[in-house]
Amino acid sequence: MAKHRRRKAAAKTHMRLNLQSLLPGFVIVDTAAEHDNKRARELCADLKSGEIGLFDKGYVDFEHLRDLDQRGVHWVTRAKDNMAFEVVEKMPRSKDEKILRDEIIQLKDPNKAAPELMRRIVAIVEVDGQEREMTFLTNNLDWSPRTVADLYRCRWQIEVFFKQIKQTLQLADFLGHNANAVRWQVWMALLVYVLLRYLSYLSKWAHSFTRLFTILRAVLWAKLDLLKLLGGYGTAGGSFRNLARPDQAYFPGFL
């Protein structure tokens, strides 16, 4: 789950992205100055027991995290720098040199609604080719620390998703800047993306999303059978590139 902000248009898009299909499952296009953690409950409302939610620290609301925990929903997020906590137990030292700390913690304030216990993992992760130290939180006390870090890394796919629709579907600039115009353009871009993905699935498209969009834009007003057109374009078989496969969303042997 993540947000995308356009300052000029004063718009925020809050989205829940399915890691198995890379398709949006729930979207809020918001022009109000609503804090991100207030939207987290709406984004997670229909998550079921056993499912996993991955979200940025801007969405952290400890009362909401407790509710997810009680519903049996696993979650992974990043810890805020000013979080006041105490260590309940130190987990066995990991053989992975990139894992710096692995602890079971609880918040210091006993009156603050929060999960009873949380896992705090400090790890070195690679971001844009550079290594950075990051602190993760999860309610799962059994996963390996590397699994927690790798799960959170999957959340970055939503940034790739936003970059793709901005560049390919020209969502970098808005045609209008009032609330209604912003909502219409964002929703239209998302609908076009979903339709193109569905078309790529039907035609077994084996090339990039950008090339698919370029071809369809060129023949938009022509009376053609799109499935035959795409099926006869270059190498018809194969699997659509740049899309996650179901097995890529999980880590066999860890979860």
C-alpha angles and dihedrals in degrees: 000000000000146000132240119204132200108191097189091056094034091230135144128193115201112193141180109209123198107229093205095056102016087228123134111254099182130010135186118191103198130183095174124096093250117155113248096238090059089062093049092081091055093047092050099037096110100036109129133217111285095024122118127232120198118190143157122260090254087075095051114127110159094208089054091047089054091051091051089049091052090049091055094249115144117219139185125193141145124271121241117241094238096051110135110214144145128223114245098178138357113227121226111283112265121235086223107099090206091066106086101174137007116184143160108228144174131199117266094227105079091192094058114098107241142128111293092236132014135183117237117196126182112198142163109242133177116245120178091342095310129099118239135177113242133178118218133193127203138163092220110099096181106056119098113257090243090056090055092051092045092049091054090049087061088064089069088073087081089062088053088050093053091046090052096052091042094053101033101035093037096241092145091094128037123223091214133019105209119102095258095049092050093050093049094050095046093047092047091051091051092048092049090050093052092047092050091049090051090050091049089053094050093047095041088234111199101188137075125296090239092057091048091053092047093053094047092047090053094053098033095122097036122102099238137140099249095199091053091045093052093040090057096045113107111301105003098190131065133068128299108265125232093028124118118243119220092251091055091064093062137051111225113218094023107062 
